[in-house]
Amino acid sequence: MCTVLADAHNIIKNIIAENMPTEAVINALQARTFAGRVYLIAVGKAAWTMAKAASDYLGDKLAQGIVVTKYEHSRGALPRIEIYEAGHPISDENTIWATEKCIELATSLTSTDELLFLVSGGGSALFEKPMNGISLEDVRNISSQLLECGADIIEINMIRKRLSAVKGGRFAMLAASSRIFSIVLSDVLGDRLDTIASGPAVPDGSTTKDAIRIMEKYDLKLTELQRKYLMIETPKEITNAETVITGSVRTLCNSAKKAAELLGYTPFVLTTTMNCEAREAGRLLSAIATDILSGNSSIKRPCAIIAGGETVVTLNKNVQGKGGRNQELALAAACGIAGLKDVVFFSLGSDGTDGPTDAAGGIVDGTSLDKLKAQELDAYKILANNDSYHGLKAINALLFTGPTGTNVNDVSVILCK
């Protein structure tokens, strides 16, 4: 393994290790005094890790709990906690079942009880109970429409929360008899609390006008009842809940910066709010690498260019490709850095699952395009078919971490030695 490639894998390892939510959850709990019985509900892709940290800290103070997380994201039994796994990024029957269990627990609490609500990215799909008359198939269909159109997470959640009985502050209303203390691991640019997991326990900052604008922007196919729900305002004031944020894409980028610096690279954090098309981000970042190596940039080698955020992929509806935004980003970058020496690019989803795949992202260098050509594969056709998974797999350029236990957006890094 070449030195730069080894450095990239070292940085990836450190990024994940430093962004596990365990310490952050414990720090938040240490700053809080619990007077009554404590009950726990954790939702999202990092739910199990966050719940374990809370369980270890609280011990016998924890009366009962529920975890709702993505399939294969649980790591075993936890004391006094029921664990449910469900569908992501599209909700399924287990989502509804698990959410109903959470509602049963929350509505049974009294004024002497305290609810510890642990929230992480993925909660929008994993924590769901549709409004009356809205089916799970309706939710799936609308979510699929938004994903296929390239809508960003904020836009998607503005629609989701209006069709849900638990999103947009409505869960806090269901648990109105108790006090809620929420610890949130942010996977949303700008850390908008009303967008992370669609804001189950915070006031909703979006309006019906916002929802209508998104519906018209993407020409969503909605029924009359679905349109009616878009016109109903969500809670704008919640008095029984307190929230703290424990991690975000900024911490992810800072971890990449620190790890690169320790390896002798001068780090530059380009942005923590990257939210454009994945392939456009790949082209831009590879262009920066080209300038650096040609000497046309004020940035000198060895350096690490870091960009955090969450890009989008607008699907070609006429194809049946497989991939995720980080994989598509990496493959697009491979086209731009073709032939460059001592350059490695990777893009990583911090949760370890990029889109509907088992890969966390992709890692490429100046030889990747030639490796594809040697197998008679055309990178540009692969991108057009949204089939980055199979393209990167063919040249052993997928990143596999397994479910990491955290979820704080994505990070892309160019290493120029």
Secondary structure as UniProt FT lines:
FT   HELIX           3..18
FT   HELIX           22..30
FT   STRAND          37..43
FT   TURN            45..46
FT   HELIX           47..58
FT   HELIX           59..61
FT   STRAND          62..70
FT   TURN            71..72
FT   TURN            79..80
FT   STRAND          81..86
FT   HELIX           93..108
FT   TURN            111..112
FT   STRAND          113..119
FT   TURN            121..122
FT   HELIX           123..126
FT   TURN            132..133
FT   HELIX           136..149
FT   HELIX           153..162
FT   TURN            167..169
FT   HELIX           170..174
FT   TURN            175..177
FT   STRAND          179..185
FT   HELIX           189..191
FT   TURN            193..195
FT   HELIX           196..198
FT   TURN            200..201
FT   HELIX           208..217
FT   TURN            218..219
FT   HELIX           224..230
FT   STRAND          241..247
FT   HELIX           249..262
FT   TURN            263..264
FT   STRAND          266..274
FT   HELIX           278..294
FT   STRAND          303..309
FT   TURN            317..318
FT   HELIX           325..336
FT   TURN            338..339
FT   STRAND          343..349
FT   TURN            350..351
FT   TURN            355..356
FT   STRAND          361..365
FT   TURN            366..367
FT   HELIX           368..374
FT   TURN            375..376
FT   HELIX           379..384
FT   TURN            385..386
FT   HELIX           388..394
FT   TURN            395..396
FT   STRAND          398..399
FT   STRAND          410..416
//
